[in-house]
Amino acid sequence: IYTVATEDAIWRSSKAVCVATHAADAIYLFLSDAAGTNFRLIDTILIAAATPSATVAPGFTEQSPRGDIVRLIPGQVIKASTRVGQATNVFLDIQTY
């Protein structure tokens, strides 16, 4: 979902927002090496089941990766996958300096 292009990038937080009614799920975030080829699991976002309506917001979870800030280097890639395969948007807060 993201390829690091500049020096001094940091990954501050992740947010997963479910699009429709969904069962409890997990979003897995993977970070590659500098070559963008070998991936390792760096974070898991757990999402509770919800049925959005006019009075119930869609389910979402926001957290820092592994509870900390991750320094990124050019060429690294961040990918996301779901455990169940439901419609979920994943947002990353990445800042460059």
PyMOL commands that set and color helices and strands:
alter all, ss='L'
color gray80, all
select helices_A, chain A and resi 65-67
alter helices_A, ss='H'
color red, helices_A
select strands_A, chain A and resi 2-3+9-18+25-32+39-47+60-63+70-72+77-82+88-96
alter strands_A, ss='S'
color yellow, strands_A
deselect
rebuild
show_as cartoon
